[in-house]
Amino acid sequence: MTPLYVKSLDLPSKLDIVQIPDLFMPQAIYGDIHTVIQKAFIPGTSSKEILADLDTLYAR
């Protein structure tokens, strides 16, 4: 398991998690967001890479 994934397991005890419905996701990124999310759990993927990928998606 990646360190990011392990740390994410503790988040529910530290904050309230809000589900973001698909309605709040721009249609232009809907298909590609899953690729970014999957990449986030690949060992060696840094938080900087994840944020850069998300920024690229939302800049469309």
LINNOR-V551546 format. One record per backbone hydrogen bond with DSSP energy under -0.5 kcal/mol. NH is the residue of the N-H (numbers start at 1). CO is the residue of the C=O. Records with the same first field share a line. If there is no record, write none. Layout:
BEGIN
NH = CO + CO
END
This chain:
BEGIN
6 = 2
7 = 3
8 = 4
9 = 5 + 6
10 = 7
11 = 8
13 = 10
14 = 11
15 = 11
19 = 17
21 = 19
24 = 21
25 = 22
26 = 24
29 = 26
30 = 26 + 27
33 = 29
34 = 30
35 = 32
36 = 32
37 = 33
38 = 34
39 = 35
40 = 36
41 = 37 + 38
42 = 39
43 = 41
45 = 42
46 = 44
50 = 46
51 = 47
52 = 48
53 = 49
54 = 50
55 = 51
56 = 52
57 = 53
58 = 54
59 = 55
60 = 57
END
